[in-house]
């Protein structure tokens, strides 16, 4: 049994989001939630909310799933569109600012399905 949750166009760079997702890959849902709750990064709130959504999707899909048996199977981040802005500089120049966005996907599954 597998359930997925996805959030798109999140205003966080993919590199920073991936640092947070590395903390929870392969962990059980309860410990992953605790890790995200006490991680002092802004992206941890987004990932925690997304993890809760994936768990809710699993319960809604199957109905009799024990949350204690769920494990974070995959947690991936992809690059979304980049907003291009310009910052005025000296002597009439301009510096580009790239405001990157991310698409984050978390998949949870039961413990017996996890490989490796």
Backbone as XML, in Angstrom:
<?xml version="1.0"?>
<chain id="A" units="angstrom">
  <residue number="1" name="UNK">
    <atom name="N" x="0.838" y="-1.169" z="0.000"/>
    <atom name="CA" x="0.000" y="0.000" z="0.000"/>
    <atom name="C" x="0.888" y="1.237" z="0.000"/>
  </residue>
  <residue number="2" name="UNK">
    <atom name="N" x="0.549" y="2.164" z="-0.853"/>
    <atom name="CA" x="1.365" y="3.350" z="-1.022"/>
    <atom name="C" x="0.465" y="4.563" z="-1.196"/>
  </residue>
  <residue number="3" name="UNK">
    <atom name="N" x="0.847" y="5.684" z="-0.631"/>
    <atom name="CA" x="0.100" y="6.926" z="-0.808"/>
    <atom name="C" x="1.097" y="8.060" z="-1.018"/>
  </residue>
  <residue number="4" name="UNK">
    <atom name="N" x="0.704" y="9.013" z="-1.855"/>
    <atom name="CA" x="1.593" y="10.100" z="-2.240"/>
    <atom name="C" x="0.931" y="11.441" z="-1.965"/>
  </residue>
  <residue number="5" name="UNK">
    <atom name="N" x="1.748" y="12.412" z="-1.609"/>
    <atom name="CA" x="1.296" y="13.801" z="-1.497"/>
    <atom name="C" x="2.320" y="14.665" z="-2.225"/>
  </residue>
  <residue number="6" name="UNK">
    <atom name="N" x="1.842" y="15.686" z="-2.898"/>
    <atom name="CA" x="2.707" y="16.530" z="-3.707"/>
    <atom name="C" x="2.321" y="17.988" z="-3.498"/>
  </residue>
  <residue number="7" name="UNK">
    <atom name="N" x="3.320" y="18.825" z="-3.377"/>
    <atom name="CA" x="3.090" y="20.266" z="-3.337"/>
    <atom name="C" x="3.956" y="20.875" z="-4.439"/>
  </residue>
  <residue number="8" name="UNK">
    <atom name="N" x="3.354" y="21.809" z="-5.177"/>
    <atom name="CA" x="4.050" y="22.399" z="-6.313"/>
    <atom name="C" x="4.198" y="23.898" z="-6.107"/>
  </residue>
  <residue number="9" name="UNK">
    <atom name="N" x="5.184" y="24.439" z="-6.761"/>
    <atom name="CA" x="5.452" y="25.877" z="-6.774"/>
    <atom name="C" x="5.717" y="26.441" z="-5.384"/>
  </residue>
  <residue number="10" name="UNK">
    <atom name="N" x="6.449" y="25.682" z="-4.560"/>
    <atom name="CA" x="6.802" y="26.152" z="-3.227"/>
    <atom name="C" x="7.973" y="27.103" z="-3.354"/>
  </residue>
  <residue number="11" name="UNK">
    <atom name="N" x="7.922" y="28.198" z="-2.657"/>
    <atom name="CA" x="8.938" y="29.239" z="-2.784"/>
    <atom name="C" x="10.143" y="28.933" z="-1.879"/>
  </residue>
  <residue number="12" name="UNK">
    <atom name="N" x="10.824" y="27.823" z="-2.192"/>
    <atom name="CA" x="12.061" y="27.433" z="-1.520"/>
    <atom name="C" x="12.952" y="26.803" z="-2.589"/>
  </residue>
  <residue number="13" name="UNK">
    <atom name="N" x="14.242" y="27.006" z="-2.481"/>
    <atom name="CA" x="15.130" y="26.452" z="-3.494"/>
    <atom name="C" x="15.184" y="24.930" z="-3.362"/>
  </residue>
  <residue number="14" name="UNK">
    <atom name="N" x="15.333" y="24.224" z="-4.470"/>
    <atom name="CA" x="15.386" y="22.763" z="-4.398"/>
    <atom name="C" x="16.541" y="22.243" z="-3.541"/>
  </residue>
  <residue number="15" name="UNK">
    <atom name="N" x="17.646" y="22.932" z="-3.528"/>
    <atom name="CA" x="18.790" y="22.491" z="-2.731"/>
    <atom name="C" x="18.469" y="22.526" z="-1.237"/>
  </residue>
  <residue number="16" name="UNK">
    <atom name="N" x="17.833" y="23.601" z="-0.783"/>
    <atom name="CA" x="17.474" y="23.704" z="0.627"/>
    <atom name="C" x="16.388" y="22.695" z="1.003"/>
  </residue>
  <residue number="17" name="UNK">
    <atom name="N" x="15.447" y="22.481" z="0.099"/>
    <atom name="CA" x="14.398" y="21.503" z="0.366"/>
    <atom name="C" x="14.977" y="20.098" z="0.443"/>
  </residue>
  <residue number="18" name="UNK">
    <atom name="N" x="15.959" y="19.794" z="-0.395"/>
    <atom name="CA" x="16.559" y="18.467" z="-0.398"/>
    <atom name="C" x="17.329" y="18.197" z="0.893"/>
  </residue>
  <residue number="19" name="UNK">
    <atom name="N" x="17.946" y="19.216" z="1.476"/>
    <atom name="CA" x="18.628" y="19.049" z="2.756"/>
    <atom name="C" x="17.659" y="18.585" z="3.838"/>
  </residue>
  <residue number="20" name="UNK">
    <atom name="N" x="16.458" y="19.101" z="3.807"/>
    <atom name="CA" x="15.459" y="18.730" z="4.804"/>
    <atom name="C" x="14.925" y="17.330" z="4.531"/>
  </residue>
  <residue number="21" name="UNK">
    <atom name="N" x="14.681" y="17.025" z="3.260"/>
    <atom name="CA" x="14.129" y="15.719" z="2.916"/>
    <atom name="C" x="15.114" y="14.582" z="3.167"/>
  </residue>
  <residue number="22" name="UNK">
    <atom name="N" x="16.413" y="14.875" z="3.123"/>
    <atom name="CA" x="17.408" y="13.850" z="3.436"/>
    <atom name="C" x="17.269" y="13.348" z="4.864"/>
  </residue>
  <residue number="23" name="UNK">
    <atom name="N" x="16.765" y="14.194" z="5.748"/>
    <atom name="CA" x="16.631" y="13.819" z="7.152"/>
    <atom name="C" x="15.560" y="12.757" z="7.376"/>
  </residue>
  <residue number="24" name="UNK">
    <atom name="N" x="14.563" y="12.673" z="6.482"/>
    <atom name="CA" x="13.425" y="11.789" z="6.753"/>
    <atom name="C" x="13.325" y="10.596" z="5.816"/>
  </residue>
  <residue number="25" name="UNK">
    <atom name="N" x="14.143" y="10.514" z="4.789"/>
    <atom name="CA" x="14.054" y="9.388" z="3.850"/>
    <atom name="C" x="14.302" y="8.070" z="4.568"/>
  </residue>
  <residue number="26" name="UNK">
    <atom name="N" x="13.380" y="7.116" z="4.406"/>
    <atom name="CA" x="13.530" y="5.795" z="4.985"/>
    <atom name="C" x="13.114" y="5.670" z="6.440"/>
  </residue>
  <residue number="27" name="UNK">
    <atom name="N" x="12.762" y="6.767" z="7.073"/>
    <atom name="CA" x="12.373" y="6.737" z="8.483"/>
    <atom name="C" x="10.883" y="6.397" z="8.604"/>
  </residue>
  <residue number="28" name="UNK">
    <atom name="N" x="10.485" y="5.925" z="9.784"/>
    <atom name="CA" x="9.054" y="5.717" z="9.996"/>
    <atom name="C" x="8.388" y="7.071" z="10.205"/>
  </residue>
  <residue number="29" name="UNK">
    <atom name="N" x="7.085" y="7.116" z="10.002"/>
    <atom name="CA" x="6.352" y="8.383" z="9.953"/>
    <atom name="C" x="6.429" y="9.129" z="11.279"/>
  </residue>
  <residue number="30" name="UNK">
    <atom name="N" x="6.350" y="8.412" z="12.377"/>
    <atom name="CA" x="6.358" y="9.077" z="13.685"/>
    <atom name="C" x="7.689" y="9.783" z="13.945"/>
  </residue>
  <residue number="31" name="UNK">
    <atom name="N" x="8.798" y="9.098" z="13.689"/>
    <atom name="CA" x="10.095" y="9.737" z="13.918"/>
    <atom name="C" x="10.357" y="10.833" z="12.883"/>
  </residue>
  <residue number="32" name="UNK">
    <atom name="N" x="9.887" y="10.653" z="11.654"/>
    <atom name="CA" x="10.048" y="11.691" z="10.636"/>
    <atom name="C" x="9.290" y="12.955" z="11.021"/>
  </residue>
  <residue number="33" name="UNK">
    <atom name="N" x="8.098" y="12.791" z="11.583"/>
    <atom name="CA" x="7.322" y="13.950" z="12.032"/>
    <atom name="C" x="8.036" y="14.677" z="13.160"/>
  </residue>
  <residue number="34" name="UNK">
    <atom name="N" x="8.593" y="13.921" z="14.102"/>
    <atom name="CA" x="9.337" y="14.536" z="15.200"/>
    <atom name="C" x="10.569" y="15.273" z="14.692"/>
  </residue>
  <residue number="35" name="UNK">
    <atom name="N" x="11.287" y="14.667" z="13.750"/>
    <atom name="CA" x="12.475" y="15.310" z="13.188"/>
    <atom name="C" x="12.100" y="16.631" z="12.524"/>
  </residue>
  <residue number="36" name="UNK">
    <atom name="N" x="11.044" y="16.605" z="11.724"/>
    <atom name="CA" x="10.641" y="17.828" z="11.019"/>
    <atom name="C" x="10.109" y="18.888" z="11.979"/>
  </residue>
  <residue number="37" name="UNK">
    <atom name="N" x="9.428" y="18.440" z="13.020"/>
    <atom name="CA" x="8.855" y="19.398" z="13.973"/>
    <atom name="C" x="9.947" y="20.184" z="14.702"/>
  </residue>
  <residue number="38" name="UNK">
    <atom name="N" x="11.071" y="19.529" z="14.979"/>
    <atom name="CA" x="12.134" y="20.179" z="15.738"/>
    <atom name="C" x="13.302" y="20.639" z="14.881"/>
  </residue>
  <residue number="39" name="UNK">
    <atom name="N" x="13.172" y="20.603" z="13.563"/>
    <atom name="CA" x="14.208" y="21.120" z="12.672"/>
    <atom name="C" x="13.992" y="22.617" z="12.482"/>
  </residue>
  <residue number="40" name="UNK">
    <atom name="N" x="14.992" y="23.431" z="12.811"/>
    <atom name="CA" x="14.798" y="24.887" z="12.771"/>
    <atom name="C" x="15.011" y="25.498" z="11.386"/>
  </residue>
  <residue number="41" name="UNK">
    <atom name="N" x="14.389" y="24.941" z="10.372"/>
    <atom name="CA" x="14.471" y="25.499" z="9.020"/>
    <atom name="C" x="13.057" y="25.759" z="8.521"/>
  </residue>
  <residue number="42" name="UNK">
    <atom name="N" x="12.914" y="26.761" z="7.673"/>
    <atom name="CA" x="11.588" y="27.126" z="7.184"/>
    <atom name="C" x="10.968" y="26.027" z="6.327"/>
  </residue>
  <residue number="43" name="UNK">
    <atom name="N" x="11.776" y="25.317" z="5.575"/>
    <atom name="CA" x="11.260" y="24.249" z="4.725"/>
    <atom name="C" x="10.764" y="23.055" z="5.504"/>
  </residue>
  <residue number="44" name="UNK">
    <atom name="N" x="11.150" y="22.928" z="6.768"/>
    <atom name="CA" x="10.706" y="21.797" z="7.585"/>
    <atom name="C" x="9.207" y="21.876" z="7.845"/>
  </residue>
  <residue number="45" name="UNK">
    <atom name="N" x="8.670" y="23.082" z="7.974"/>
    <atom name="CA" x="7.219" y="23.241" z="8.162"/>
    <atom name="C" x="6.462" y="22.744" z="6.932"/>
  </residue>
  <residue number="46" name="UNK">
    <atom name="N" x="6.982" y="23.083" z="5.767"/>
    <atom name="CA" x="6.347" y="22.657" z="4.520"/>
    <atom name="C" x="6.392" y="21.135" z="4.405"/>
  </residue>
  <residue number="47" name="UNK">
    <atom name="N" x="7.556" y="20.559" z="4.704"/>
    <atom name="CA" x="7.708" y="19.110" z="4.606"/>
    <atom name="C" x="6.848" y="18.384" z="5.635"/>
  </residue>
  <residue number="48" name="UNK">
    <atom name="N" x="6.720" y="18.957" z="6.836"/>
    <atom name="CA" x="5.892" y="18.330" z="7.871"/>
    <atom name="C" x="4.417" y="18.330" z="7.458"/>
  </residue>
  <residue number="49" name="UNK">
    <atom name="N" x="3.969" y="19.428" z="6.922"/>
    <atom name="CA" x="2.584" y="19.512" z="6.462"/>
    <atom name="C" x="2.333" y="18.534" z="5.313"/>
  </residue>
  <residue number="50" name="UNK">
    <atom name="N" x="3.302" y="18.403" z="4.421"/>
    <atom name="CA" x="3.182" y="17.481" z="3.293"/>
    <atom name="C" x="3.194" y="16.031" z="3.763"/>
  </residue>
  <residue number="51" name="UNK">
    <atom name="N" x="4.016" y="15.716" z="4.764"/>
    <atom name="CA" x="4.055" y="14.365" z="5.316"/>
    <atom name="C" x="2.719" y="14.007" z="5.963"/>
  </residue>
  <residue number="52" name="UNK">
    <atom name="N" x="2.136" y="14.945" z="6.696"/>
    <atom name="CA" x="0.823" y="14.701" z="7.306"/>
    <atom name="C" x="-0.240" y="14.476" z="6.231"/>
  </residue>
  <residue number="53" name="UNK">
    <atom name="N" x="-0.124" y="15.181" z="5.123"/>
    <atom name="CA" x="-1.056" y="15.000" z="4.021"/>
    <atom name="C" x="-0.909" y="13.621" z="3.392"/>
  </residue>
  <residue number="54" name="UNK">
    <atom name="N" x="0.328" y="13.147" z="3.241"/>
    <atom name="CA" x="0.562" y="11.817" z="2.676"/>
    <atom name="C" x="0.006" y="10.731" z="3.592"/>
  </residue>
  <residue number="55" name="UNK">
    <atom name="N" x="0.159" y="10.903" z="4.907"/>
    <atom name="CA" x="-0.391" y="9.940" z="5.867"/>
    <atom name="C" x="-1.911" y="9.942" z="5.803"/>
  </residue>
  <residue number="56" name="UNK">
    <atom name="N" x="-2.502" y="11.130" z="5.712"/>
    <atom name="CA" x="-3.962" y="11.229" z="5.609"/>
    <atom name="C" x="-4.450" y="10.581" z="4.314"/>
  </residue>
  <residue number="57" name="UNK">
    <atom name="N" x="-3.692" y="10.732" z="3.229"/>
    <atom name="CA" x="-4.053" y="10.077" z="1.977"/>
    <atom name="C" x="-4.009" y="8.560" z="2.109"/>
  </residue>
  <residue number="58" name="UNK">
    <atom name="N" x="-3.013" y="8.063" z="2.846"/>
    <atom name="CA" x="-2.903" y="6.616" z="3.048"/>
    <atom name="C" x="-4.076" y="6.084" z="3.861"/>
  </residue>
  <residue number="59" name="UNK">
    <atom name="N" x="-4.443" y="6.792" z="4.915"/>
    <atom name="CA" x="-5.562" y="6.362" z="5.757"/>
    <atom name="C" x="-6.861" y="6.450" z="4.986"/>
  </residue>
  <residue number="60" name="UNK">
    <atom name="N" x="-7.029" y="7.500" z="4.210"/>
    <atom name="CA" x="-8.247" y="7.685" z="3.434"/>
    <atom name="C" x="-8.369" y="6.636" z="2.333"/>
  </residue>
  <residue number="61" name="UNK">
    <atom name="N" x="-7.236" y="6.242" z="1.776"/>
    <atom name="CA" x="-7.249" y="5.293" z="0.665"/>
    <atom name="C" x="-7.554" y="3.878" z="1.131"/>
  </residue>
  <residue number="62" name="UNK">
    <atom name="N" x="-6.897" y="3.448" z="2.204"/>
    <atom name="CA" x="-7.044" y="2.080" z="2.686"/>
    <atom name="C" x="-8.076" y="1.960" z="3.798"/>
  </residue>
  <residue number="63" name="UNK">
    <atom name="N" x="-8.071" y="2.896" z="4.719"/>
    <atom name="CA" x="-9.033" y="2.870" z="5.807"/>
    <atom name="C" x="-8.530" y="2.175" z="7.054"/>
  </residue>
  <residue number="64" name="UNK">
    <atom name="N" x="-7.911" y="1.013" z="6.925"/>
    <atom name="CA" x="-7.480" y="0.252" z="8.094"/>
    <atom name="C" x="-5.961" y="0.224" z="8.236"/>
  </residue>
  <residue number="65" name="UNK">
    <atom name="N" x="-5.295" y="1.264" z="7.772"/>
    <atom name="CA" x="-3.846" y="1.327" z="7.854"/>
    <atom name="C" x="-3.451" y="1.848" z="9.233"/>
  </residue>
  <residue number="66" name="UNK">
    <atom name="N" x="-2.491" y="1.163" z="9.851"/>
    <atom name="CA" x="-1.942" y="1.650" z="11.115"/>
    <atom name="C" x="-0.851" y="2.649" z="10.792"/>
  </residue>
  <residue number="67" name="UNK">
    <atom name="N" x="-0.940" y="3.817" z="11.388"/>
    <atom name="CA" x="0.035" y="4.865" z="11.113"/>
    <atom name="C" x="1.417" y="4.437" z="11.606"/>
  </residue>
  <residue number="68" name="UNK">
    <atom name="N" x="1.475" y="3.606" z="12.627"/>
    <atom name="CA" x="2.762" y="3.132" z="13.153"/>
    <atom name="C" x="3.508" y="2.259" z="12.140"/>
  </residue>
  <residue number="69" name="UNK">
    <atom name="N" x="2.790" y="1.669" z="11.201"/>
    <atom name="CA" x="3.424" y="0.811" z="10.204"/>
    <atom name="C" x="3.898" y="1.565" z="8.966"/>
  </residue>
  <residue number="70" name="UNK">
    <atom name="N" x="3.568" y="2.835" z="8.865"/>
    <atom name="CA" x="3.930" y="3.597" z="7.670"/>
    <atom name="C" x="5.364" y="4.094" z="7.744"/>
  </residue>
  <residue number="71" name="UNK">
    <atom name="N" x="6.016" y="4.086" z="6.584"/>
    <atom name="CA" x="7.406" y="4.508" z="6.445"/>
    <atom name="C" x="7.493" y="5.468" z="5.264"/>
  </residue>
  <residue number="72" name="UNK">
    <atom name="N" x="8.377" y="6.462" z="5.368"/>
    <atom name="CA" x="8.613" y="7.372" z="4.251"/>
    <atom name="C" x="9.428" y="6.619" z="3.209"/>
  </residue>
  <residue number="73" name="UNK">
    <atom name="N" x="8.797" y="6.260" z="2.107"/>
    <atom name="CA" x="9.484" y="5.480" z="1.066"/>
    <atom name="C" x="10.320" y="6.379" z="0.168"/>
  </residue>
  <residue number="74" name="UNK">
    <atom name="N" x="9.716" y="7.443" z="-0.336"/>
    <atom name="CA" x="10.484" y="8.386" z="-1.155"/>
    <atom name="C" x="10.152" y="9.800" z="-0.722"/>
  </residue>
  <residue number="75" name="UNK">
    <atom name="N" x="11.130" y="10.650" z="-0.800"/>
    <atom name="CA" x="10.955" y="12.082" z="-0.556"/>
    <atom name="C" x="11.854" y="12.782" z="-1.568"/>
  </residue>
  <residue number="76" name="UNK">
    <atom name="N" x="11.240" y="13.299" z="-2.618"/>
    <atom name="CA" x="12.031" y="13.881" z="-3.697"/>
    <atom name="C" x="11.614" y="15.325" z="-3.931"/>
  </residue>
  <residue number="77" name="UNK">
    <atom name="N" x="12.535" y="16.074" z="-4.474"/>
    <atom name="CA" x="12.266" y="17.468" z="-4.804"/>
    <atom name="C" x="12.758" y="17.717" z="-6.224"/>
  </residue>
  <residue number="78" name="UNK">
    <atom name="N" x="11.957" y="18.461" z="-6.962"/>
    <atom name="CA" x="12.330" y="18.845" z="-8.315"/>
    <atom name="C" x="12.255" y="20.349" z="-8.455"/>
  </residue>
  <residue number="79" name="UNK">
    <atom name="N" x="12.936" y="20.860" z="-9.423"/>
    <atom name="CA" x="12.952" y="22.297" z="-9.644"/>
    <atom name="C" x="11.673" y="22.744" z="-10.327"/>
  </residue>
  <residue number="80" name="UNK">
    <atom name="N" x="11.086" y="23.793" z="-9.812"/>
    <atom name="CA" x="9.932" y="24.418" z="-10.443"/>
    <atom name="C" x="10.408" y="25.594" z="-11.283"/>
  </residue>
  <residue number="81" name="UNK">
    <atom name="N" x="9.488" y="26.405" z="-11.732"/>
    <atom name="CA" x="9.899" y="27.573" z="-12.514"/>
    <atom name="C" x="10.654" y="28.593" z="-11.658"/>
  </residue>
  <residue number="82" name="UNK">
    <atom name="N" x="11.561" y="29.305" z="-12.286"/>
    <atom name="CA" x="12.366" y="30.309" z="-11.596"/>
    <atom name="C" x="11.847" y="31.691" z="-11.947"/>
  </residue>
  <residue number="83" name="UNK">
    <atom name="N" x="11.575" y="32.487" z="-10.905"/>
    <atom name="CA" x="11.156" y="33.867" z="-11.127"/>
    <atom name="C" x="12.407" y="34.723" z="-11.281"/>
  </residue>
  <residue number="84" name="UNK">
    <atom name="N" x="12.462" y="35.527" z="-12.315"/>
    <atom name="CA" x="13.636" y="36.348" z="-12.573"/>
    <atom name="C" x="13.327" y="37.799" z="-12.223"/>
  </residue>
  <residue number="85" name="UNK">
    <atom name="N" x="14.100" y="38.328" z="-11.283"/>
    <atom name="CA" x="13.956" y="39.719" z="-10.856"/>
    <atom name="C" x="15.317" y="40.397" z="-11.016"/>
  </residue>
  <residue number="86" name="UNK">
    <atom name="N" x="15.333" y="41.723" z="-10.977"/>
    <atom name="CA" x="16.581" y="42.455" z="-11.130"/>
    <atom name="C" x="16.757" y="43.443" z="-9.993"/>
  </residue>
  <residue number="87" name="UNK">
    <atom name="N" x="17.993" y="43.544" z="-9.520"/>
    <atom name="CA" x="18.347" y="44.430" z="-8.423"/>
    <atom name="C" x="19.186" y="45.572" z="-8.991"/>
  </residue>
  <residue number="88" name="UNK">
    <atom name="N" x="18.795" y="46.814" z="-8.776"/>
    <atom name="CA" x="19.590" y="47.921" z="-9.309"/>
    <atom name="C" x="20.950" y="48.015" z="-8.607"/>
  </residue>
  <residue number="89" name="UNK">
    <atom name="N" x="21.972" y="48.268" z="-9.401"/>
    <atom name="CA" x="23.328" y="48.381" z="-8.883"/>
    <atom name="C" x="23.927" y="49.721" z="-9.301"/>
  </residue>
  <residue number="90" name="UNK">
    <atom name="N" x="25.172" y="49.914" z="-8.980"/>
    <atom name="CA" x="25.839" y="51.183" z="-9.253"/>
    <atom name="C" x="26.024" y="51.401" z="-10.754"/>
  </residue>
  <residue number="91" name="UNK">
    <atom name="N" x="26.069" y="52.652" z="-11.131"/>
    <atom name="CA" x="26.349" y="53.108" z="-12.495"/>
    <atom name="C" x="25.357" y="52.551" z="-13.516"/>
  </residue>
  <residue number="92" name="UNK">
    <atom name="N" x="24.097" y="52.433" z="-13.135"/>
    <atom name="CA" x="23.052" y="52.040" z="-14.061"/>
    <atom name="C" x="23.011" y="50.563" z="-14.396"/>
  </residue>
  <residue number="93" name="UNK">
    <atom name="N" x="23.758" y="49.753" z="-13.694"/>
    <atom name="CA" x="23.752" y="48.316" z="-13.954"/>
    <atom name="C" x="22.623" y="47.649" z="-13.180"/>
  </residue>
  <residue number="94" name="UNK">
    <atom name="N" x="22.401" y="46.397" z="-13.513"/>
    <atom name="CA" x="21.398" y="45.607" z="-12.806"/>
    <atom name="C" x="21.941" y="44.197" z="-12.600"/>
  </residue>
  <residue number="95" name="UNK">
    <atom name="N" x="21.630" y="43.617" z="-11.442"/>
    <atom name="CA" x="22.055" y="42.257" z="-11.120"/>
    <atom name="C" x="20.829" y="41.365" z="-11.120"/>
  </residue>
  <residue number="96" name="UNK">
    <atom name="N" x="20.886" y="40.239" z="-11.803"/>
    <atom name="CA" x="19.724" y="39.345" z="-11.791"/>
    <atom name="C" x="19.577" y="38.623" z="-10.454"/>
  </residue>
  <residue number="97" name="UNK">
    <atom name="N" x="18.350" y="38.483" z="-10.004"/>
    <atom name="CA" x="18.010" y="37.681" z="-8.836"/>
    <atom name="C" x="17.153" y="36.525" z="-9.331"/>
  </residue>
  <residue number="98" name="UNK">
    <atom name="N" x="17.539" y="35.304" z="-9.012"/>
    <atom name="CA" x="16.777" y="34.133" z="-9.416"/>
    <atom name="C" x="16.044" y="33.585" z="-8.201"/>
  </residue>
  <residue number="99" name="UNK">
    <atom name="N" x="14.741" y="33.730" z="-8.193"/>
    <atom name="CA" x="13.923" y="33.243" z="-7.089"/>
    <atom name="C" x="13.383" y="31.877" z="-7.485"/>
  </residue>
  <residue number="100" name="UNK">
    <atom name="N" x="14.011" y="30.853" z="-6.962"/>
    <atom name="CA" x="13.713" y="29.487" z="-7.384"/>
    <atom name="C" x="12.514" y="28.915" z="-6.632"/>
  </residue>
  <residue number="101" name="UNK">
    <atom name="N" x="11.796" y="28.011" z="-7.304"/>
    <atom name="CA" x="10.673" y="27.313" z="-6.690"/>
    <atom name="C" x="10.905" y="25.812" z="-6.798"/>
  </residue>
  <residue number="102" name="UNK">
    <atom name="N" x="10.126" y="25.053" z="-6.031"/>
    <atom name="CA" x="10.311" y="23.602" z="-5.964"/>
    <atom name="C" x="8.987" y="22.883" z="-6.088"/>
  </residue>
  <residue number="103" name="UNK">
    <atom name="N" x="9.064" y="21.651" z="-6.554"/>
    <atom name="CA" x="7.953" y="20.704" z="-6.503"/>
    <atom name="C" x="8.425" y="19.565" z="-5.591"/>
  </residue>
  <residue number="104" name="UNK">
    <atom name="N" x="7.720" y="19.345" z="-4.482"/>
    <atom name="CA" x="8.129" y="18.343" z="-3.496"/>
    <atom name="C" x="7.109" y="17.217" z="-3.482"/>
  </residue>
  <residue number="105" name="UNK">
    <atom name="N" x="7.592" y="15.968" z="-3.488"/>
    <atom name="CA" x="6.738" y="14.783" z="-3.459"/>
    <atom name="C" x="7.203" y="13.859" z="-2.342"/>
  </residue>
  <residue number="106" name="UNK">
    <atom name="N" x="6.256" y="13.441" z="-1.498"/>
    <atom name="CA" x="6.548" y="12.478" z="-0.440"/>
    <atom name="C" x="5.615" y="11.284" z="-0.612"/>
  </residue>
  <residue number="107" name="UNK">
    <atom name="N" x="6.190" y="10.080" z="-0.603"/>
    <atom name="CA" x="5.426" y="8.846" z="-0.711"/>
    <atom name="C" x="5.630" y="8.037" z="0.559"/>
  </residue>
  <residue number="108" name="UNK">
    <atom name="N" x="4.525" y="7.595" z="1.157"/>
    <atom name="CA" x="4.598" y="6.728" z="2.329"/>
    <atom name="C" x="4.035" y="5.362" z="1.964"/>
  </residue>
  <residue number="109" name="UNK">
    <atom name="N" x="4.570" y="4.343" z="2.601"/>
    <atom name="CA" x="4.107" y="2.982" z="2.367"/>
    <atom name="C" x="4.234" y="2.179" z="3.645"/>
  </residue>
  <residue number="110" name="UNK">
    <atom name="N" x="3.691" y="0.969" z="3.621"/>
    <atom name="CA" x="3.767" y="0.142" z="4.805"/>
    <atom name="C" x="5.179" y="-0.424" z="4.962"/>
  </residue>
  <residue number="111" name="UNK">
    <atom name="N" x="5.483" y="-0.800" z="6.177"/>
    <atom name="CA" x="6.834" y="-1.226" z="6.516"/>
    <atom name="C" x="7.280" y="-2.457" z="5.735"/>
  </residue>
  <residue number="112" name="UNK">
    <atom name="N" x="6.371" y="-3.399" z="5.460"/>
    <atom name="CA" x="6.770" y="-4.638" z="4.794"/>
    <atom name="C" x="7.130" y="-4.441" z="3.326"/>
  </residue>
  <residue number="113" name="UNK">
    <atom name="N" x="6.749" y="-3.304" z="2.739"/>
    <atom name="CA" x="7.069" y="-3.051" z="1.336"/>
    <atom name="C" x="8.443" y="-2.446" z="1.136"/>
  </residue>
  <residue number="114" name="UNK">
    <atom name="N" x="9.037" y="-1.907" z="2.190"/>
    <atom name="CA" x="10.295" y="-1.190" z="2.051"/>
    <atom name="C" x="11.409" y="-2.170" z="1.737"/>
  </residue>
  <residue number="115" name="UNK">
    <atom name="N" x="12.188" y="-1.819" z="0.736"/>
    <atom name="CA" x="13.308" y="-2.677" z="0.339"/>
    <atom name="C" x="14.602" y="-2.114" z="0.922"/>
  </residue>
  <residue number="116" name="UNK">
    <atom name="N" x="15.541" y="-3.016" z="1.134"/>
    <atom name="CA" x="16.871" y="-2.609" z="1.454"/>
    <atom name="C" x="17.178" y="-2.356" z="2.840"/>
  </residue>
</chain>
